[in-house]
Amino acid sequence: MSHLIAGNWKMNGTPASAEALAAELIARVRNAKAPPPGVVLCPPAPLIPAVLAVTKGTPVAVGGQDCHAKEKGAHTGDVSPVLLAELGCRFVIVGHSERRADHGETDASVKAKAEAALKAGLTPIICVGETEGERERGETARVIARQVEGSIPQASTAANTVIAYEPVWAIGTGKTATTADIAAVHAQIADLFGAGHGGASGLKILYGGSVKAANAKEILATANVRGALVGGASLDADEFWKIIESCPR
Ligand code: PEP
């Protein structure tokens, strides 16, 4: 499977709506004419068991939206990567810009979480991306370099890690980066990763930021784009399925 489409449900849903959404997607995956790309659903932590119950034995994977850097202990409200793995999750998002902004996460703390995820046997989806001000000041390449170097653990390889390029100004705003800008940043990430982690061949670099059915085909066909991290549009089965079907085959 060459592409990966990850749905970040953020802080949305109830057990009933989560089960229904997952079941609808699984039905479409099962009825697909051509083998679909990799699909991962990232529900809020309390809904993970409900979604896992529906996805068990299907090709649809489940991931957390965050994890702690420690396996267990006195960390009220946090989620252990080991627990996510034991439940049956295969992925975990780390360093999402909403967590960097809302919870003061730094490159160093994101790296520690990604390291813990790898140790637990999870594939971290490590998010990087510049703010609107940084892009306007021409700092995008410098910010991406700092985040890639600071947030990706030494143990990461092209096979065990996924990177998501998510310009902060494009998340939930309806604005998307141009395909030229996406291609440039993805090439930079591939170069930086390749130099520090034994090559970037096969590395999945996802784009995220207002991906929807209407723009998915163009974005997913862009050089070095190997999938998408989808927020709002992943809450609608029709819209998310159209994005999944937009992957080049
Ligand atoms: C996200 O939350 O990672 C995201 C890209 O959100 P949206 O698709 O809503 O912009």
Residues whose N, C-alpha, C, O or C-beta is under 5 A from the ligand:
A	BS01	PEP	N8 A170 I171 G172 T173 G208 G209 S210 V211 L229 V230 G231 G232 A233
